[in-house]
Amino acid sequence: MRMKENKVYIETYGCQMNVADTELIMGILKGHGYGLAKELDEADVVLLNTCSIRDNAEQRIYGRLGNLKTLKNSNPNLVVGVLGCMAERLRKDLVEDKKIVDLVVGPDEYRRVPEFIDLAFNGEKGIGVRLSKTETYDDIIPYREDGLSAWISVMRGCDKFCTFCVVPFTRGRERSRSLKSIIDEIKLLSDRGFKEVSLLGQNVNSYLDGESDFSDLLASSAKVDSTMRIRFTTSHPQDLSDKLLHTIAEHANICNSIHLPVQSGSNRILELMNRTYTIEHYLNLIDKARRIFPEVSFSTDIISGFPTETEADHQMTLDVMKKVRYDGAYMFKYSPREGTKAFKMDDDVTEEVKSRRLQEIIQLQQKISYQINQTRVGNEEMVLVEGLSKKSDEFLSGRTDSNKVVIIPNDRNIKIGDYVKVIINRATHATLFGNVLQNTASAQNRLALTG
């Protein structure tokens, strides 16, 4: 029988949505009397919150389960669970073949995690992987440590059914949280001193609560606290409306950075991917956004080596990168995922060709990022200080409105959470370096911070 002092250790893999889900799960567990272990060796229960977006992500979990098997051999009472997308996709393999796993819980059954842990403590297997058309966890308050930045899931699932993507099958169809519950959560975070929130969804700009769309949610979020930055991800080009672009431009604390996955520069490949837009439409969106607020920065996702991709298709992707000039990109080789339409296509691009094309994409993006960052040298940037630099305690690290990392000298007068005005004096492809001109921590509103 479970005792209140039992502690749970959770490891999170994959996207920001999984980070937010881990906080949700911790909120549920805390509400049922569980403690949270800081270290693995303190835990009575170990949960892996998993990702299925690429094969490499799943292989990492299998490797980690191998490590945990050794730990469980020395502690037979240890409960091991797999949560999230991989749980839903591979429940039979995880429970029957990997006998180390005691519970498998998909993204829509997190409310039952305490119940399944109780079953595991009594020697039974706990499996909950049904997808829901309604579950949004609207009434659950996630457990968060004090900090500056928070991820807030505003919707779950996806209706786009891109042929390469498992999300509709592992997370179900789209459904949105109520606008009120999201705003209430942002107010709580503001009261606790958080300085930035990121609104999350697999396709966040298709959010809909009654008559309120994502633009309305963004505007309402921005009004909660003018000193709090509002970010969002991920957008789909089909749903990036004029209203949304104007909303971003109208609110100083909505960050001028948009993550807009392109995936490929070839219309033929986009059609095979079921991306539902053309490159011409995509480039028009980029141009429109830059007309509305010229300071906007774009990042993207690119897949190399999708089935039947030719050298000409690959060149089209490089051409789009040169036209858009992204500030940053997440770049991957195509990975067949069982259950998707693309899995039935002939994966005819060799690993050697995929790797070579991916390397060309990465090299071009690094060149573009370097060139863009050089244009920032001599500029003044407002930076939210997030903590010490990873390389040295003599420096602090923060980010700009456009999501660029900035390194500044450490100063006892600067606190984590301060906004500081910085002049940039040097830049690499990934980082800006500068000196502080002004500490604006006492500013009463975001407009003062941008002045």
Secondary structure by P-SEA (a helix, b strand, c coil): cccccbbbbbbbcccaaaaaaaaaaaaaaaaabbbbbcccccccbbbbbcccccaaaaaaaaaaaaaaaaaaaaccccccccccccccccccccccccccccbbbccccccaaaaaaaaaaacbbbbbbccccccccccbbbbbccccbbbbbcccccccccccccccccccccccccaaaaaaaaaaaaaacccbbbbbcccccccccccccaaaaaaaaaaccccbbbbbcccccccccaaaaaaaaaccccccccccccccccaaaaaaacccccaaaaaaaaaaaaaacccbbbbbbbbcccccccaaaaaaaaaaaaaaccccccccccccccccccccccccccaaaaaaaaaaaaaaaaaaaaaaaaaaccbbbbbbccccccccccbbbbccccbbbbbbcccccccccbbbbbbbccccccccccccccccccccccccccc
